[in-house]
Amino acid sequence: MYVVFSVGTAGSGKSLLTSALREWLEEKGWDVYVVNLDPGAHSLPYEPDLDVRSSISLEELMEKYELGPNGALMLAVDLIAARALELLRELVDSSPDYVLVDTPGQMEPFVYRPSGPLIVEQFPGESKAMLFLMDGWLVSNPINYVSVQLLAASVSLRFRIPFLRLLTKVDLIEDQVERVLSWSKPSELEAAIASSSDGDVYLMHRRLLSALARGGYLERPIPVSAVTRAGFITLSSALANVFSGGEDVQD
């Protein structure tokens, strides 16, 4: 059982990628099980096999504990962690090939509270990976690119499982994709920062860039589109490499 968690900033395309990746894997012959961990999702582009909304309601938590939406979401994530073994019982019984886990739209309650890593740990099996979605629109600016790469580094350190960075929505930024991908080279990214900023902003981001490069966290993302499926062959190969040393037995 291969478990793949999708994480990223709000609007980066987690749910749409989950839907498209499910279709892609099923077409390749894999048995795929999809989990929605976002209790605040109003609608989804896929039909989840396990949906936390069926047992945890943000509206009920807000009313019962007099919480706002953010407070209710944090409590909901804690409740998911506390009930994880119960919630995942059906998944264990199903024993699919792939489990795709769509995490909350607002990543902070899942990523930075103790509950997030605890939830990941309670998913069955040892073959787990995380996809970090970098919104193509957002990171087409070099300053934003540094900030999101720094965020990706912090997430990878929190969860300590195989970690892949994805550049999403490439169908919407076709003329900028190569430029953004070139920023995986520190010299290219520093030049881009220098051309778009100065003073304290430039100095701060140059230092952040240096720290990311020294730590090996300035990795080249895989460019993908959930709409056109661009990059899905590369993504599939990367997952196969993570889970089975590069051998995609149902290619």
N, C-alpha and C positions, 0 to 999 in steps of 0.2 A: 504494500500500500504506500503510494507516494503522496505526501501531503504538501500542497503548495498554498502559501498564504500571500495574499495581495495587500500591500500596504502603500500608502501615499497620501499626500495632502488632498484636502477636499477638492473635488473636481478634476482629479488627475486621471480618472477613467477606470477605477477599480472594478466597478460592477459591469461595465461594458466589456472590459477585457476578460473578466470571468466568464461572461456569456459566450464570447467569441472563442475563447480557449477551450471551453467545454465542447462546442461544436467541432472544433478542429481535432481534438483528441478522440472524440467519438467517431469521427470519420476515419480515423486511423485504426479503429478497432478496439480502443480502450474502453473499459467500463468506468464511467466518471460519476462522481458523487459531489454535489455542490452544497456548501454550507454558507448560509447568510448569518454573519455575526453582528449585523448592524440593526439594533432594535429600533432605530429612528428612521429607517428607510421607508419612504412613502410609496415608492414603486421600484420594481426591479426589472431589468431586461431579460431575466431568466426565471425559470421555476425552480426554486431551491428544494433540494431533497430534505434538508434540515434548516428550519427557519426559526431563529430565536424569538421572533415576533409572536410566535404561537404560544409562548410560555412567559414572555417578559414584555410588558407594555409600558412604554415611556409615559403615556398619558396617566395610567393608573399610579405609577410611581410619583409623578408630579403632584397628583391630587392627594395621595395618601401621606406623603412626607413633606408636602408644601415646598417642592423644589422647582427650580427653573429647568429649562431644557438641558442645559449643560450639566447641572447637578444630577438630574435624573439619568443622563447618559453615563456619567461616572458610576453611579450606583448600579445601573444595569450591567455594566461591564464587570463590576465586582460580583454581581449575582450570577453572571454567566460562569465566572471562574469557580464560584462555590458549587454550582450545579453541573459543572462540565461533565463529570463521569456519567451522570444521569442523562444529560442531553445527548451525549455521544454514544449511548448504548446501541441505538439503531444503526449508527455508522459502523460500529464494531461488528454487528451481526451481518451487515451487508457486505463487508470486505471487498470494496471496489479496488480497481487498479490505481486510479487517481482520485484524490480529494482536493477540490478547489475551494479555498476558504476566502470569502469576501469579508473584509474587516470593516469596522465603522468608518463612515465618511469623514468624520472628524477623528484624525488619527491619535490625538494626544491622550484620550482616556485609555486607549488600547495599548499604545506604545510606552507611555511614561508612568503609568501606574503599575504596581506589582502584579495586578491581575492579568495583564497582557502576556508576559512570559509564562505565567502559571497556566493560562489557557493553552498556549502553544505546547507546553510540556505534557498536558493531559490528553492531547490528541494521540491516538494509537500509533505505534510503530516508531522506528528510528529514522526513516527516510523522509526528512522534512526539508523544505526550502522556502525562502521568502523572496517575493518579487517586490522591489521598491519602484513605484511608478513616479517618474519625473515628468511632470506636465510640460509637453513641448512648447506650448504658448508661454508658460511661465519662465522656463530656463533658456529661452532664446536671447535673454539679456544676460551678459556675463556676470554681473553682480548677483542676479538671482541664481545663476548656475552655481556659483560658489556656495551660496546659502543653502541650496537644496542638496548639494553634495555633502555639505557639513551635516545636514539633517540625516542624510542617508548613512553617513558614518556613525552617527550616534545610535541610529536604529539597529544597525548591524552589530554594534557592540552590546546592545541591550539583549538581543535574542540569541546570538551565538549559534546560528544555524547557517547553512549555505545561503548565500545572498547574491541576488542578481539585480542589477539596475536596468530599468527599461526607460527609454525615451519614448513617451506616448504621443499620440495624435500627429504622427509624422505626415499623414495625408493633408494636414492643415498647415504645415510649415515646410512644404517640400523644398522651397528655395533656400531654406536656412539649415536643413538637416546636416549637411556636410560641415558647415561652419561650427555648429554646436558640437558635433562629434570630434572635431579637431581640438576642442578644448580639453580633451583628456590628456593632451600634452601640456605640461605646465607652462612652457614658453609661449605657446599659442594663447592660452588663457590669460596669462599675465599681460600680453600685448593687447588683448581685447579689453581687459580691465582698465589698462592705461588709456586707451582711446575713448573710454566712456565715463571716466571719473578722474578726479584729482584730489589733492589735499588729503585730509584724514580718511576719506572714503577709500581712496586708492591704497593708502598705506595699510589700513585695516584689512582690506580684502587680499592684498598681496601677502600679508602675514598668514591669513587663514589659508590661502592657496598653498603657501610653503608648508604649513603644518599638514594639510591633506596629502600633499605629494610625499612628504617624508614618511608619513604613516602608511602609504600605499592605498589611500582611500579615494584617489582621483581616478577611478576606473571608468573605462569607456562604456557607456550604456548601450544596450541593444535597442536599436530603433524599431518600433512596432506601430501598427495601426490596427485597432480593433474593428475598424470599418472595412478596410481593404484587405486585412490580414497580411499586410506587408511585414516582413521580419519574423513571421511565425515559424518558418523553417529553422531560422537561426535560434529562436527561442526554444523550440522543441529540441534541437540538438544540445543546447546549453543545459536544459533540464535532464536530458538523457545522460549527459556527461556527469551531472551532479549525482544522479540516482544509480546509474549503472555503468559508470566509467566510459560513457560514450556510445554504448551499444543500445540502439533503439530496436528492440526485438520485433516491433510491429511497424517498422517504417514503411 
